[in-house]
Each structure stands twice: as C-alpha cells, then as structure tokens.
Amino acid sequence: MIKIELTHQAMLDLNEINEYSIQKFGQKTAEKYLDDIEAALLLIKEQPKLLVSKNDTSKFFQFYPVRNHYLICTRVKNIVIVLTIKHYQMDLPERLNELEPSLQQEAELLYKKLL
C-alpha cells in the first residue's frame, strides 16, 4: 500500500494556495481547488505510476498536474512524499534548482521519521 506524506513546505504551499484563492475567487472556489488537490493525492496513492518524471526539469523529482499547479514529489519505496506545490507558470527548472537541496533534506528526514 502506498502512503502519501506532505512536507512542511507542501503544507505551507496549500495554505498559500487557499488564501490566494479565497482573496481572488472566493471561499467556494478555494474549497473546490483544495478538493481537487486532495482527489489528486488519493489518485496518486492508488496509482503512483501517474507521477511523471521530467528529466529536463529535475532528475530527483516527479510531477503530477492539478489544475494550475504541479504536485512535486519524490518516491521512496512505498511512500510518496509531496515536497512542494508550485504554479505551472513558474519557471520550474530554475525554482527547483534553488529548492532541491532543502527539499531533498526534508524528504530524507521525513522518510527516516516514518521508518
């Protein structure tokens, strides 16, 4: 059975997406957006092969699109770790290059904690 874990950064991203969506589009739309992300997480849990590698972006991360965002994940054995959630218009290769060391470290710490 696959387990899904979210890093502290991913939780911060969800909060930011929610706050932005409420301000820009209203509570109902924000809730729908978060529901879509939750549905994507459940789908990944059932079918982890849906995560896509983008070697031109990162060799370490895997991606899953949800509306206007990407769930950026790594997989260790039977655990999918959602590292961060970024908007699709962001320059992902550049941003991930900046974040990769800290996200890798957080993923390793979370994985050790789960064992």
N, C-alpha and C positions, 0 to 999 in steps of 0.2 A: 504494500500500500504506500502510495506517495504522500508525503507530508509537505505542507506549504508553510513556510515561515517568512515573516516580513521583518526586515531590519528596522532599526530606529529611523534611518533615513527614509525608508519607504513609508513609514507611518507619518513622518513629517510631511512628505510629499502628498499623501492622501488628505491630510488636514489642509494643506495649502490649496489643493485642487477643490476641496469642498468650500473653503472660504471664498476663493475666487469665483466659483460657480454661483454661490449664493449672491454675491455682490453683483455679478454681471447678468445672471439669468434667473435668479430666484431660488427659493428653497426646494420647490418641487423638481426643478431641473437638476439641482445639485444632488438630490437624493437619487434620481434616476441614473446620474453619472456614476455615483458610488455603487449603486446596484449593478451596473454593467461591469464595473471592475470586479466586484465580488463574484459575479457569474463567470467572468474570465478566469478567476482564481480557481473556482470549482471545476471548470473545464480543464484547466491545466493539471489539476490534481487527478482527474480521471484519465487525461490523455497528455502526459508530459512531452510526448514527441511533437506536440504542436509548437513548442518553443523552437524558434528559428535562430540559427547561428548566422551572423553576418561578419564574415572574415574581414571584409573591408572596413568594418567598424570596430570590432574587437574580437580577439581570439578567446577571451575569457568569458564573455557574457553571451546570454541567449535572450531573445526578444519575443514579446507577444503584443500585437497591437490591440488597443482597446479605445475605440472612438478616436480621439485626437492625441492619445498618449501611447507610449510603449512601456510595458512592464519589462524591466531589465533584471534578468535573473541569472543565477548560476545553479547548477545541479551537482549535488554531492550524494552519490548512491541513491537512496530513496527520498532525499529531501530536496525540494526546490526552494531556493532562497530568493525572495524578491528583494533586490538590493536597492532599487530606486525606481521612480516612475517619472518619466520625462515626456514633455510635449514633443510631438512629431516635427514641429518646425524648428526645434532647437538643433544646432549643429552637433549631432550626437557623437561623431568621432572625436571632435575637439573636447567636448564636455566630459565624455567618458575617459579620455586620456588624462584629464585633470583628476577625475574621481577614482579611477581604477585602483590606485594603491590603498586608499582608505576603504573602499568598498570591499576589496579582497580581504583586507584585515578584519573588517566587521563580519564578513561571511565566515571566515575561519574561526573567529571567536564564537559566533552563534552555533556553528557546527559542533565545536568542542563542547559547548554548553549542553547541546541536545543529546550528546552521547553519554 
